[in-house]
Amino acid sequence: MANFEEQLTALESVVEKLERGDLSLDDSVHLFEEGLKLSNACKKELEAAEGRIQVLVEQGRNAMRVVDLDEEKDAKAV
């Protein structure tokens, strides 16, 4: 799967094509659907990064460590 930067670049390209307004309705709808998928994928990546940052902040300055979010959820469930 593409990384965040690649997805964001693809989303920007979709937006540029849609803003030109020279596409057929079918092509515009197809690109809009593609843009929504890319937007949702970017949002998911950003939310995951935000979660990791929140975990780091909660760990405190003296005991900072990176914790995988799945690992963190498993620890809270126990």
All heavy atoms as a GROMACS GRO file, in nm:
protein
  607
    1MET      N    1   0.084  -0.118   0.000
    1MET     CA    2   0.000   0.000   0.000
    1MET      C    3   0.089   0.125   0.000
    1MET      O    4   0.198   0.125   0.055
    1MET     CB    5  -0.092  -0.001   0.121
    1MET     CG    6  -0.173   0.127   0.135
    1MET     SD    7  -0.304   0.114   0.256
    1MET     CE    8  -0.438   0.091   0.143
    2ALA      N    9   0.039   0.230  -0.059
    2ALA     CA   10   0.113   0.356  -0.068
    2ALA      C   11   0.126   0.419   0.070
    2ALA      O   12   0.040   0.404   0.155
    2ALA     CB   13   0.042   0.450  -0.163
    3ASN      N   14   0.235   0.493   0.088
    3ASN     CA   15   0.251   0.562   0.216
    3ASN      C   16   0.173   0.694   0.214
    3ASN      O   17   0.113   0.733   0.114
    3ASN     CB   18   0.399   0.584   0.247
    3ASN     CG   19   0.468   0.678   0.151
    3ASN    OD1   20   0.407   0.765   0.090
    3ASN    ND2   21   0.597   0.659   0.135
    4PHE      N   22   0.172   0.762   0.327
    4PHE     CA   23   0.092   0.883   0.342
    4PHE      C   24   0.126   0.987   0.237
    4PHE      O   25   0.037   1.045   0.175
    4PHE     CB   26   0.112   0.941   0.483
    4PHE     CG   27   0.042   1.072   0.503
    4PHE    CD1   28  -0.094   1.075   0.528
    4PHE    CD2   29   0.112   1.191   0.493
    4PHE    CE1   30  -0.160   1.195   0.545
    4PHE    CE2   31   0.046   1.312   0.510
    4PHE     CZ   32  -0.090   1.314   0.536
    5GLU      N   33   0.254   1.010   0.215
    5GLU     CA   34   0.295   1.113   0.121
    5GLU      C   35   0.248   1.082  -0.021
    5GLU      O   36   0.203   1.171  -0.094
    5GLU     CB   37   0.447   1.132   0.124
    5GLU     CG   38   0.499   1.199   0.251
    5GLU     CD   39   0.507   1.104   0.371
    5GLU    OE1   40   0.493   0.981   0.354
    5GLU    OE2   41   0.526   1.154   0.483
    6GLU      N   42   0.257   0.955  -0.060
    6GLU     CA   43   0.211   0.916  -0.193
    6GLU      C   44   0.060   0.932  -0.206
    6GLU      O   45   0.010   0.977  -0.309
    6GLU     CB   46   0.251   0.770  -0.221
    6GLU     CG   47   0.400   0.751  -0.238
    6GLU     CD   48   0.440   0.605  -0.240
    6GLU    OE1   49   0.360   0.519  -0.197
    6GLU    OE2   50   0.552   0.576  -0.285
    7GLN      N   51  -0.012   0.895  -0.100
    7GLN     CA   52  -0.158   0.909  -0.103
    7GLN      C   53  -0.198   1.056  -0.109
    7GLN      O   54  -0.291   1.094  -0.181
    7GLN     CB   55  -0.220   0.843   0.020
    7GLN     CG   56  -0.208   0.693   0.018
    7GLN     CD   57  -0.250   0.628   0.148
    7GLN    OE1   58  -0.246   0.689   0.255
    7GLN    NE2   59  -0.291   0.503   0.140
    8LEU      N   60  -0.128   1.140  -0.036
    8LEU     CA   61  -0.158   1.283  -0.036
    8LEU      C   62  -0.130   1.344  -0.173
    8LEU      O   63  -0.210   1.424  -0.223
    8LEU     CB   64  -0.078   1.355   0.072
    8LEU     CG   65  -0.109   1.502   0.093
    8LEU    CD1   66  -0.256   1.523   0.127
    8LEU    CD2   67  -0.020   1.561   0.202
    9THR      N   68  -0.021   1.305  -0.235
    9THR     CA   69   0.011   1.354  -0.369
    9THR      C   70  -0.095   1.310  -0.469
    9THR      O   71  -0.139   1.388  -0.554
    9THR     CB   72   0.150   1.303  -0.413
    9THR    OG1   73   0.248   1.353  -0.321
    9THR    CG2   74   0.184   1.349  -0.553
   10ALA      N   75  -0.139   1.185  -0.459
   10ALA     CA   76  -0.245   1.135  -0.548
   10ALA      C   77  -0.375   1.212  -0.526
   10ALA      O   78  -0.446   1.246  -0.621
   10ALA     CB   79  -0.266   0.986  -0.526
   11LEU      N   80  -0.406   1.241  -0.400
   11LEU     CA   81  -0.527   1.318  -0.368
   11LEU      C   82  -0.519   1.459  -0.427
   11LEU      O   83  -0.616   1.509  -0.484
   11LEU     CB   84  -0.548   1.324  -0.216
   11LEU     CG   85  -0.667   1.404  -0.167
   11LEU    CD1   86  -0.798   1.350  -0.226
   11LEU    CD2   87  -0.672   1.402  -0.014
   12GLU      N   88  -0.404   1.522  -0.415
   12GLU     CA   89  -0.385   1.655  -0.474
   12GLU      C   90  -0.404   1.652  -0.625
   12GLU      O   91  -0.464   1.744  -0.682
   12GLU     CB   92  -0.246   1.709  -0.437
   12GLU     CG   93  -0.232   1.745  -0.291
   12GLU     CD   94  -0.089   1.774  -0.249
   12GLU    OE1   95   0.005   1.742  -0.326
   12GLU    OE2   96  -0.071   1.830  -0.140
   13SER      N   97  -0.356   1.547  -0.688
   13SER     CA   98  -0.373   1.532  -0.833
   13SER      C   99  -0.520   1.518  -0.870
   13SER      O  100  -0.567   1.578  -0.967
   13SER     CB  101  -0.294   1.410  -0.880
   13SER     OG  102  -0.316   1.387  -1.017
   14VAL      N  103  -0.593   1.440  -0.792
   14VAL     CA  104  -0.737   1.423  -0.816
   14VAL      C  105  -0.809   1.557  -0.804
   14VAL      O  106  -0.891   1.593  -0.888
   14VAL     CB  107  -0.797   1.319  -0.718
   14VAL    CG1  108  -0.949   1.324  -0.718
   14VAL    CG2  109  -0.748   1.179  -0.752
   15VAL      N  110  -0.776   1.632  -0.700
   15VAL     CA  111  -0.839   1.762  -0.678
   15VAL      C  112  -0.810   1.857  -0.795
   15VAL      O  113  -0.901   1.925  -0.845
   15VAL     CB  114  -0.794   1.824  -0.544
   15VAL    CG1  115  -0.839   1.969  -0.531
   15VAL    CG2  116  -0.847   1.741  -0.427
   16GLU      N  117  -0.686   1.859  -0.840
   16GLU     CA  118  -0.650   1.945  -0.953
   16GLU      C  119  -0.730   1.909  -1.078
   16GLU      O  120  -0.780   1.997  -1.149
   16GLU     CB  121  -0.500   1.934  -0.983
   16GLU     CG  122  -0.413   2.002  -0.879
   16GLU     CD  123  -0.264   1.977  -0.903
   16GLU    OE1  124  -0.227   1.926  -1.011
   16GLU    OE2  125  -0.186   2.006  -0.812
   17LYS      N  126  -0.742   1.779  -1.105
   17LYS     CA  127  -0.818   1.736  -1.223
   17LYS      C  128  -0.965   1.775  -1.211
   17LYS      O  129  -1.027   1.819  -1.309
   17LYS     CB  130  -0.806   1.584  -1.241
   17LYS     CG  131  -0.668   1.540  -1.284
   17LYS     CD  132  -0.659   1.388  -1.288
   17LYS     CE  133  -0.516   1.342  -1.316
   17LYS     NZ  134  -0.505   1.195  -1.308
   18LEU      N  135  -1.022   1.758  -1.093
   18LEU     CA  136  -1.162   1.794  -1.073
   18LEU      C  137  -1.183   1.945  -1.084
   18LEU      O  138  -1.284   1.991  -1.138
   18LEU     CB  139  -1.212   1.744  -0.937
   18LEU     CG  140  -1.234   1.593  -0.926
   18LEU    CD1  141  -1.261   1.554  -0.780
   18LEU    CD2  142  -1.348   1.548  -1.016
   19GLU      N  143  -1.088   2.023  -1.033
   19GLU     CA  144  -1.101   2.168  -1.037
   19GLU      C  145  -1.094   2.223  -1.179
   19GLU      O  146  -1.151   2.328  -1.207
   19GLU     CB  147  -0.994   2.234  -0.949
   19GLU     CG  148  -1.024   2.221  -0.802
   19GLU     CD  149  -0.918   2.284  -0.714
   19GLU    OE1  150  -0.804   2.307  -0.761
   19GLU    OE2  151  -0.949   2.311  -0.596
   20ARG      N  152  -1.025   2.154  -1.268
   20ARG     CA  153  -1.019   2.200  -1.408
   20ARG      C  154  -1.156   2.202  -1.472
   20ARG      O  155  -1.185   2.286  -1.557
   20ARG     CB  156  -0.924   2.111  -1.489
   20ARG     CG  157  -0.780   2.150  -1.474
   20ARG     CD  158  -0.694   2.078  -1.574
   20ARG     NE  159  -0.609   1.988  -1.496
   20ARG     CZ  160  -0.580   1.865  -1.526
   20ARG    NH1  161  -0.628   1.809  -1.634
   20ARG    NH2  162  -0.502   1.793  -1.450
   21GLY      N  163  -1.240   2.106  -1.434
   21GLY     CA  164  -1.377   2.103  -1.483
   21GLY      C  165  -1.394   2.059  -1.627
   21GLY      O  166  -1.499   2.082  -1.685
   22ASP      N  167  -1.295   1.995  -1.684
   22ASP     CA  168  -1.305   1.955  -1.824
   22ASP      C  169  -1.334   1.806  -1.843
   22ASP      O  170  -1.319   1.752  -1.951
   22ASP     CB  171  -1.176   1.993  -1.900
   22ASP     CG  172  -1.051   1.929  -1.841
   22ASP    OD1  173  -1.062   1.861  -1.736
   22ASP    OD2  174  -0.943   1.950  -1.898
   23LEU      N  175  -1.379   1.740  -1.736
   23LEU     CA  176  -1.408   1.597  -1.741
   23LEU      C  177  -1.556   1.573  -1.763
   23LEU      O  178  -1.639   1.657  -1.729
   23LEU     CB  179  -1.365   1.530  -1.611
   23LEU     CG  180  -1.218   1.540  -1.573
   23LEU    CD1  181  -1.196   1.490  -1.432
   23LEU    CD2  182  -1.133   1.461  -1.671
   24SER      N  183  -1.588   1.456  -1.814
   24SER     CA  184  -1.728   1.416  -1.825
   24SER      C  185  -1.784   1.392  -1.684
   24SER      O  186  -1.707   1.377  -1.588
   24SER     CB  187  -1.741   1.289  -1.908
   24SER     OG  188  -1.687   1.178  -1.838
   25LEU      N  189  -1.912   1.384  -1.674
   25LEU     CA  190  -1.975   1.358  -1.544
   25LEU      C  191  -1.929   1.224  -1.488
   25LEU      O  192  -1.894   1.214  -1.371
   25LEU     CB  193  -2.128   1.362  -1.557
   25LEU     CG  194  -2.206   1.334  -1.429
   25LEU    CD1  195  -2.170   1.436  -1.323
   25LEU    CD2  196  -2.355   1.334  -1.458
   26ASP      N  197  -1.928   1.121  -1.573
   26ASP     CA  198  -1.884   0.989  -1.526
   26ASP      C  199  -1.740   0.991  -1.477
   26ASP      O  200  -1.710   0.935  -1.371
   26ASP     CB  201  -1.898   0.886  -1.638
   26ASP     CG  202  -2.041   0.845  -1.664
   26ASP    OD1  203  -2.127   0.868  -1.575
   26ASP    OD2  204  -2.067   0.791  -1.773
   27ASP      N  205  -1.653   1.057  -1.551
   27ASP     CA  206  -1.512   1.067  -1.509
   27ASP      C  207  -1.499   1.146  -1.379
   27ASP      O  208  -1.420   1.111  -1.292
   27ASP     CB  209  -1.428   1.131  -1.618
   27ASP     CG  210  -1.408   1.040  -1.739
   27ASP    OD1  211  -1.428   0.917  -1.725
   27ASP    OD2  212  -1.373   1.092  -1.846
   28SER      N  213  -1.578   1.252  -1.367
   28SER     CA  214  -1.575   1.334  -1.245
   28SER      C  215  -1.620   1.253  -1.124
   28SER      O  216  -1.558   1.260  -1.017
   28SER     CB  217  -1.664   1.457  -1.260
   28SER     OG  218  -1.613   1.543  -1.359
   29VAL      N  219  -1.727   1.176  -1.140
   29VAL     CA  220  -1.776   1.095  -1.030
   29VAL      C  221  -1.674   0.989  -0.992
   29VAL      O  222  -1.648   0.965  -0.873
   29VAL     CB  223  -1.912   1.030  -1.065
   29VAL    CG1  224  -1.953   0.927  -0.962
   29VAL    CG2  225  -2.020   1.137  -1.078
   30HIS      N  226  -1.613   0.926  -1.092
   30HIS     CA  227  -1.510   0.825  -1.065
   30HIS      C  228  -1.393   0.888  -0.988
   30HIS      O  229  -1.345   0.830  -0.889
   30HIS     CB  230  -1.461   0.763  -1.196
   30HIS     CG  231  -1.349   0.667  -1.176
   30HIS    ND1  232  -1.366   0.541  -1.123
   30HIS    CD2  233  -1.216   0.679  -1.201
   30HIS    CE1  234  -1.248   0.482  -1.116
   30HIS    NE2  235  -1.156   0.563  -1.164
   31LEU      N  236  -1.347   1.003  -1.032
   31LEU     CA  237  -1.236   1.070  -0.963
   31LEU      C  238  -1.276   1.113  -0.823
   31LEU      O  239  -1.195   1.106  -0.730
   31LEU     CB  240  -1.189   1.192  -1.043
   31LEU     CG  241  -1.082   1.166  -1.147
   31LEU    CD1  242  -1.050   1.294  -1.224
   31LEU    CD2  243  -0.956   1.110  -1.086
   32PHE      N  244  -1.399   1.158  -0.807
   32PHE     CA  245  -1.447   1.198  -0.674
   32PHE      C  246  -1.444   1.078  -0.580
   32PHE      O  247  -1.400   1.090  -0.464
   32PHE     CB  248  -1.588   1.255  -0.684
   32PHE     CG  249  -1.639   1.308  -0.554
   32PHE    CD1  250  -1.597   1.432  -0.506
   32PHE    CD2  251  -1.729   1.235  -0.478
   32PHE    CE1  252  -1.644   1.481  -0.385
   32PHE    CE2  253  -1.776   1.282  -0.357
   32PHE     CZ  254  -1.734   1.406  -0.311
   33GLU      N  255  -1.488   0.962  -0.627
   33GLU     CA  256  -1.484   0.840  -0.546
   33GLU      C  257  -1.341   0.805  -0.508
   33GLU      O  258  -1.312   0.770  -0.392
   33GLU     CB  259  -1.549   0.724  -0.621
   33GLU     CG  260  -1.698   0.736  -0.635
   33GLU     CD  261  -1.760   0.631  -0.726
   33GLU    OE1  262  -1.686   0.573  -0.809
   33GLU    OE2  263  -1.880   0.607  -0.713
   34GLU      N  264  -1.252   0.815  -0.605
   34GLU     CA  265  -1.110   0.788  -0.579
   34GLU      C  266  -1.056   0.886  -0.475
   34GLU      O  267  -0.981   0.848  -0.384
   34GLU     CB  268  -1.030   0.800  -0.709
   34GLU     CG  269  -0.884   0.767  -0.695
   34GLU     CD  270  -0.808   0.780  -0.826
   34GLU    OE1  271  -0.869   0.767  -0.934
   34GLU    OE2  272  -0.687   0.805  -0.819
   35GLY      N  273  -1.095   1.013  -0.489
   35GLY     CA  274  -1.050   1.114  -0.394
   35GLY      C  275  -1.099   1.087  -0.253
   35GLY      O  276  -1.025   1.107  -0.157
   36LEU      N  277  -1.223   1.041  -0.240
   36LEU     CA  278  -1.275   1.008  -0.108
   36LEU      C  279  -1.197   0.894  -0.044
   36LEU      O  280  -1.165   0.897   0.075
   36LEU     CB  281  -1.423   0.971  -0.116
   36LEU     CG  282  -1.521   1.086  -0.128
   36LEU    CD1  283  -1.663   1.033  -0.143
   36LEU    CD2  284  -1.512   1.178  -0.008
   37LYS      N  285  -1.165   0.793  -0.123
   37LYS     CA  286  -1.086   0.680  -0.071
   37LYS      C  287  -0.949   0.728  -0.024
   37LYS      O  288  -0.900   0.689   0.083
   37LYS     CB  289  -1.071   0.572  -0.177
   37LYS     CG  290  -1.199   0.497  -0.206
   37LYS     CD  291  -1.180   0.397  -0.319
   37LYS     CE  292  -1.311   0.333  -0.358
   37LYS     NZ  293  -1.295   0.242  -0.474
   38LEU      N  294  -0.886   0.812  -0.106
   38LEU     CA  295  -0.754   0.864  -0.069
   38LEU      C  296  -0.762   0.952   0.056
   38LEU      O  297  -0.677   0.944   0.144
   38LEU     CB  298  -0.694   0.943  -0.186
   38LEU     CG  299  -0.649   0.860  -0.305
   38LEU    CD1  300  -0.626   0.949  -0.427
   38LEU    CD2  301  -0.523   0.781  -0.271
   39SER      N  302  -0.865   1.034   0.061
   39SER     CA  303  -0.884   1.122   0.177
   39SER      C  304  -0.903   1.040   0.305
   39SER      O  305  -0.844   1.070   0.408
   39SER     CB  306  -1.006   1.212   0.154
   39SER     OG  307  -1.032   1.290   0.268
   40ASN      N  308  -0.984   0.936   0.297
   40ASN     CA  309  -1.006   0.851   0.413
   40ASN      C  310  -0.879   0.778   0.455
   40ASN      O  311  -0.852   0.763   0.574
   40ASN     CB  312  -1.119   0.751   0.386
   40ASN     CG  313  -1.255   0.817   0.382
   40ASN    OD1  314  -1.276   0.922   0.443
   40ASN    ND2  315  -1.347   0.757   0.310
   41ALA      N  316  -0.801   0.733   0.357
   41ALA     CA  317  -0.674   0.666   0.388
   41ALA      C  318  -0.578   0.762   0.458
   41ALA      O  319  -0.512   0.725   0.556
   41ALA     CB  320  -0.612   0.608   0.262
   42CYS      N  321  -0.570   0.886   0.408
   42CYS     CA  322  -0.483   0.986   0.471
   42CYS      C  323  -0.530   1.017   0.612
   42CYS      O  324  -0.449   1.027   0.705
   42CYS     CB  325  -0.481   1.114   0.386
   42CYS     SG  326  -0.388   1.100   0.232
   43LYS      N  327  -0.660   1.030   0.629
   43LYS     CA  328  -0.716   1.059   0.761
   43LYS      C  329  -0.682   0.948   0.859
   43LYS      O  330  -0.644   0.973   0.973
   43LYS     CB  331  -0.868   1.076   0.751
   43LYS     CG  332  -0.934   1.110   0.881
   43LYS     CD  333  -1.084   1.129   0.863
   43LYS     CE  334  -1.150   1.154   0.997
   43LYS     NZ  335  -1.295   1.168   0.984
   44LYS      N  336  -0.693   0.823   0.814
   44LYS     CA  337  -0.661   0.709   0.899
   44LYS      C  338  -0.514   0.712   0.941
   44LYS      O  339  -0.482   0.687   1.058
   44LYS     CB  340  -0.694   0.579   0.825
   44LYS     CG  341  -0.677   0.456   0.908
   44LYS     CD  342  -0.720   0.332   0.830
   44LYS     CE  343  -0.697   0.206   0.912
   44LYS     NZ  344  -0.738   0.086   0.840
   45GLU      N  345  -0.426   0.742   0.847
   45GLU     CA  346  -0.282   0.752   0.877
   45GLU      C  347  -0.255   0.862   0.980
   45GLU      O  348  -0.177   0.845   1.073
   45GLU     CB  349  -0.202   0.780   0.750
   45GLU     CG  350  -0.199   0.664   0.653
   45GLU     CD  351  -0.088   0.566   0.682
   45GLU    OE1  352   0.008   0.603   0.752
   45GLU    OE2  353  -0.100   0.453   0.635
   46LEU      N  354  -0.319   0.977   0.961
   46LEU     CA  355  -0.300   1.089   1.054
   46LEU      C  356  -0.351   1.055   1.193
   46LEU      O  357  -0.288   1.090   1.294
   46LEU     CB  358  -0.369   1.214   1.001
   46LEU     CG  359  -0.303   1.280   0.880
   46LEU    CD1  360  -0.392   1.391   0.826
   46LEU    CD2  361  -0.166   1.335   0.917
   47GLU      N  362  -0.466   0.988   1.201
   47GLU     CA  363  -0.520   0.949   1.330
   47GLU      C  364  -0.428   0.850   1.401
   47GLU      O  365  -0.410   0.859   1.523
   47GLU     CB  366  -0.660   0.891   1.313
   47GLU     CG  367  -0.764   0.995   1.278
   47GLU     CD  368  -0.899   0.938   1.241
   47GLU    OE1  369  -0.911   0.813   1.222
   47GLU    OE2  370  -0.994   1.016   1.228
   48ALA      N  371  -0.369   0.759   1.326
   48ALA     CA  372  -0.275   0.663   1.385
   48ALA      C  373  -0.152   0.735   1.439
   48ALA      O  374  -0.105   0.705   1.549
   48ALA     CB  375  -0.236   0.558   1.282
   49ALA      N  376  -0.101   0.831   1.362
   49ALA     CA  377   0.016   0.908   1.406
   49ALA      C  378  -0.020   0.989   1.531
   49ALA      O  379   0.061   0.996   1.626
   49ALA     CB  380   0.064   1.000   1.294
   50GLU      N  381  -0.137   1.048   1.533
   50GLU     CA  382  -0.180   1.125   1.650
   50GLU      C  383  -0.189   1.035   1.773
   50GLU      O  384  -0.147   1.074   1.882
   50GLU     CB  385  -0.316   1.190   1.622
   50GLU     CG  386  -0.366   1.274   1.738
   50GLU     CD  387  -0.501   1.338   1.711
   50GLU    OE1  388  -0.573   1.290   1.622
   50GLU    OE2  389  -0.534   1.433   1.781
   51GLY      N  390  -0.240   0.914   1.754
   51GLY     CA  391  -0.249   0.821   1.865
   51GLY      C  392  -0.113   0.785   1.920
   51GLY      O  393  -0.094   0.777   2.042
   52ARG      N  394  -0.018   0.764   1.832
   52ARG     CA  395   0.118   0.732   1.876
   52ARG      C  396   0.179   0.849   1.953
   52ARG      O  397   0.246   0.829   2.055
   52ARG     CB  398   0.207   0.697   1.758
   52ARG     CG  399   0.172   0.563   1.695
   52ARG     CD  400   0.262   0.527   1.580
   52ARG     NE  401   0.396   0.500   1.633
   52ARG     CZ  402   0.506   0.513   1.560
   52ARG    NH1  403   0.501   0.552   1.435
   52ARG    NH2  404   0.624   0.487   1.613
   53ILE      N  405   0.154   0.970   1.906
   53ILE     CA  406   0.206   1.089   1.975
   53ILE      C  407   0.144   1.101   2.113
   53ILE      O  408   0.212   1.130   2.212
   53ILE     CB  409   0.182   1.215   1.890
   53ILE    CG1  410   0.272   1.211   1.767
   53ILE    CG2  411   0.205   1.342   1.973
   53ILE    CD1  412   0.240   1.315   1.662
   54GLN      N  413   0.013   1.076   2.122
   54GLN     CA  414  -0.054   1.085   2.252
   54GLN      C  415   0.003   0.983   2.350
   54GLN      O  416   0.021   1.014   2.468
   54GLN     CB  417  -0.204   1.064   2.236
   54GLN     CG  418  -0.273   1.182   2.171
   54GLN     CD  419  -0.420   1.157   2.144
   54GLN    OE1  420  -0.467   1.044   2.147
   54GLN    NE2  421  -0.492   1.263   2.116
   55VAL      N  422   0.033   0.864   2.302
   55VAL     CA  423   0.094   0.762   2.388
   55VAL      C  424   0.229   0.810   2.437
   55VAL      O  425   0.262   0.796   2.555
   55VAL     CB  426   0.105   0.627   2.314
   55VAL    CG1  427   0.194   0.530   2.391
   55VAL    CG2  428  -0.032   0.567   2.290
   56LEU      N  429   0.308   0.869   2.349
   56LEU     CA  430   0.439   0.920   2.389
   56LEU      C  431   0.428   1.029   2.494
   56LEU      O  432   0.502   1.030   2.593
   56LEU     CB  433   0.515   0.974   2.267
   56LEU     CG  434   0.567   0.870   2.171
   56LEU    CD1  435   0.620   0.937   2.045
   56LEU    CD2  436   0.675   0.785   2.236
   57VAL      N  437   0.334   1.119   2.476
   57VAL     CA  438   0.317   1.228   2.572
   57VAL      C  439   0.273   1.173   2.707
   57VAL      O  440   0.322   1.216   2.812
   57VAL     CB  441   0.215   1.332   2.517
   57VAL    CG1  442   0.176   1.432   2.625
   57VAL    CG2  443   0.273   1.403   2.396
   58GLU      N  444   0.183   1.076   2.705
   58GLU     CA  445   0.134   1.017   2.830
   58GLU      C  446   0.244   0.942   2.905
   58GLU      O  447   0.239   0.930   3.026
   58GLU     CB  448   0.017   0.923   2.801
   58GLU     CG  449  -0.109   0.997   2.761
   58GLU     CD  450  -0.222   0.904   2.719
   58GLU    OE1  451  -0.207   0.781   2.735
   58GLU    OE2  452  -0.323   0.954   2.670
   59GLN      N  453   0.342   0.892   2.833
   59GLN     CA  454   0.452   0.820   2.897
   59GLN      C  455   0.538   0.913   2.982
   59GLN      O  456   0.610   0.868   3.069
   59GLN     CB  457   0.540   0.751   2.792
   59GLN     CG  458   0.472   0.642   2.714
   59GLN     CD  459   0.440   0.522   2.800
   59GLN    OE1  460   0.516   0.484   2.887
   59GLN    NE2  461   0.325   0.463   2.775
   60GLY      N  462   0.531   1.040   2.956
   60GLY     CA  463   0.610   1.136   3.033
   60GLY      C  464   0.748   1.156   2.973
   60GLY      O  465   0.795   1.076   2.894
   61ARG      N  466   0.810   1.263   3.011
   61ARG     CA  467   0.940   1.298   2.955
   61ARG      C  468   1.049   1.201   2.995
   61ARG      O  469   1.142   1.174   2.920
   61ARG     CB  470   0.978   1.439   2.998
   61ARG     CG  471   0.893   1.544   2.934
   61ARG     CD  472   0.937   1.681   2.979
   61ARG     NE  473   0.843   1.778   2.926
   61ARG     CZ  474   0.875   1.872   2.842
   61ARG    NH1  475   1.000   1.886   2.803
   61ARG    NH2  476   0.786   1.957   2.798
   62ASN      N  477   1.046   1.147   3.114
   62ASN     CA  478   1.154   1.060   3.161
   62ASN      C  479   1.140   0.916   3.115
   62ASN      O  480   1.238   0.843   3.115
   62ASN     CB  481   1.162   1.063   3.314
   62ASN     CG  482   1.201   1.201   3.363
   62ASN    OD1  483   1.271   1.274   3.295
   62ASN    ND2  484   1.154   1.237   3.481
   63ALA      N  485   1.022   0.874   3.079
   63ALA     CA  486   1.002   0.733   3.044
   63ALA      C  487   0.945   0.718   2.903
   63ALA      O  488   0.865   0.632   2.877
   63ALA     CB  489   0.906   0.670   3.145
   64MET      N  490   0.990   0.802   2.812
   64MET     CA  491   0.938   0.796   2.674
   64MET      C  492   0.980   0.666   2.607
   64MET      O  493   1.094   0.622   2.617
   64MET     CB  494   0.992   0.912   2.591
   64MET     CG  495   0.919   1.037   2.606
   64MET     SD  496   0.973   1.143   2.472
   64MET     CE  497   0.895   1.291   2.514
   65ARG      N  498   0.884   0.607   2.538
   65ARG     CA  499   0.911   0.492   2.454
   65ARG      C  500   0.798   0.482   2.352
   65ARG      O  501   0.686   0.524   2.378
   65ARG     CB  502   0.923   0.363   2.534
   65ARG     CG  503   0.795   0.317   2.598
   65ARG     CD  504   0.822   0.190   2.681
   65ARG     NE  505   0.700   0.144   2.742
   65ARG     CZ  506   0.620   0.051   2.691
   65ARG    NH1  507   0.653  -0.007   2.577
   65ARG    NH2  508   0.511   0.013   2.752
   66VAL      N  509   0.829   0.427   2.237
   66VAL     CA  510   0.730   0.410   2.132
   66VAL      C  511   0.656   0.280   2.159
   66VAL      O  512   0.717   0.176   2.183
   66VAL     CB  513   0.796   0.405   1.992
   66VAL    CG1  514   0.693   0.375   1.885
   66VAL    CG2  515   0.867   0.536   1.964
   67VAL      N  516   0.523   0.289   2.159
   67VAL     CA  517   0.440   0.172   2.183
   67VAL      C  518   0.348   0.155   2.063
   67VAL      O  519   0.282   0.251   2.022
   67VAL     CB  520   0.355   0.191   2.311
   67VAL    CG1  521   0.263   0.072   2.331
   67VAL    CG2  522   0.444   0.210   2.431
   68ASP      N  523   0.345   0.037   2.007
   68ASP     CA  524   0.253   0.008   1.900
   68ASP      C  525   0.111   0.018   1.954
   68ASP      O  526   0.083  -0.029   2.065
   68ASP     CB  527   0.279  -0.133   1.845
   68ASP     CG  528   0.194  -0.162   1.725
   68ASP    OD1  529   0.211  -0.091   1.623
   68ASP    OD2  530   0.112  -0.255   1.731
   69LEU      N  531   0.020   0.080   1.880
   69LEU     CA  532  -0.116   0.101   1.930
   69LEU      C  533  -0.184  -0.030   1.962
   69LEU      O  534  -0.260  -0.038   2.058
   69LEU     CB  535  -0.197   0.180   1.828
   69LEU     CG  536  -0.157   0.326   1.812
   69LEU    CD1  537  -0.244   0.394   1.709
   69LEU    CD2  538  -0.167   0.399   1.944
   70ASP      N  539  -0.162  -0.135   1.886
   70ASP     CA  540  -0.222  -0.265   1.916
   70ASP      C  541  -0.170  -0.318   2.048
   70ASP      O  542  -0.244  -0.377   2.127
   70ASP     CB  543  -0.195  -0.364   1.804
   70ASP     CG  544  -0.266  -0.328   1.676
   70ASP    OD1  545  -0.370  -0.258   1.682
   70ASP    OD2  546  -0.218  -0.367   1.569
   71GLU      N  547  -0.044  -0.298   2.074
   71GLU     CA  548   0.016  -0.341   2.200
   71GLU      C  549  -0.047  -0.264   2.316
   71GLU      O  550  -0.078  -0.321   2.420
   71GLU     CB  551   0.167  -0.317   2.196
   71GLU     CG  552   0.241  -0.356   2.322
   71GLU     CD  553   0.390  -0.323   2.310
   71GLU    OE1  554   0.449  -0.349   2.205
   71GLU    OE2  555   0.444  -0.273   2.409
   72GLU      N  556  -0.069  -0.135   2.298
   72GLU     CA  557  -0.128  -0.050   2.399
   72GLU      C  558  -0.272  -0.094   2.429
   72GLU      O  559  -0.313  -0.102   2.543
   72GLU     CB  560  -0.126   0.097   2.353
   72GLU     CG  561  -0.178   0.196   2.454
   72GLU     CD  562  -0.087   0.216   2.574
   72GLU    OE1  563   0.029   0.173   2.569
   72GLU    OE2  564  -0.133   0.274   2.672
   73LYS      N  565  -0.349  -0.126   2.326
   73LYS     CA  566  -0.487  -0.172   2.345
   73LYS      C  567  -0.490  -0.304   2.421
   73LYS      O  568  -0.574  -0.324   2.508
   73LYS     CB  569  -0.556  -0.188   2.209
   73LYS     CG  570  -0.589  -0.059   2.142
   73LYS     CD  571  -0.651  -0.084   2.006
   73LYS     CE  572  -0.668   0.044   1.929
   73LYS     NZ  573  -0.717   0.021   1.792
   74ASP      N  574  -0.398  -0.395   2.386
   74ASP     CA  575  -0.391  -0.525   2.453
   74ASP      C  576  -0.360  -0.507   2.602
   74ASP      O  577  -0.415  -0.576   2.686
   74ASP     CB  578  -0.285  -0.614   2.388
   74ASP     CG  579  -0.324  -0.657   2.248
   74ASP    OD1  580  -0.444  -0.647   2.212
   74ASP    OD2  581  -0.234  -0.701   2.174
   75ALA      N  582  -0.272  -0.414   2.635
   75ALA     CA  583  -0.235  -0.391   2.774
   75ALA      C  584  -0.352  -0.336   2.855
   75ALA      O  585  -0.371  -0.372   2.969
   75ALA     CB  586  -0.116  -0.294   2.781
   76LYS      N  587  -0.433  -0.251   2.795
   76LYS     CA  588  -0.548  -0.193   2.864
   76LYS      C  589  -0.659  -0.297   2.882
   76LYS      O  590  -0.735  -0.290   2.977
   76LYS     CB  591  -0.603  -0.074   2.786
   76LYS     CG  592  -0.512   0.047   2.795
   76LYS     CD  593  -0.570   0.164   2.719
   76LYS     CE  594  -0.479   0.284   2.727
   76LYS     NZ  595  -0.531   0.398   2.653
   77ALA      N  596  -0.668  -0.394   2.794
   77ALA     CA  597  -0.773  -0.495   2.801
   77ALA      C  598  -0.749  -0.595   2.912
   77ALA      O  599  -0.840  -0.661   2.958
   77ALA     CB  600  -0.785  -0.568   2.666
   78VAL      N  601  -0.623  -0.607   2.956
   78VAL     CA  602  -0.588  -0.706   3.057
   78VAL      C  603  -0.621  -0.659   3.193
   78VAL      O  604  -0.642  -0.561   3.238
   78VAL     CB  605  -0.438  -0.743   3.049
   78VAL    CG1  606  -0.397  -0.831   3.163
   78VAL    CG2  607  -0.407  -0.804   2.916
   0.00000   0.00000   0.00000
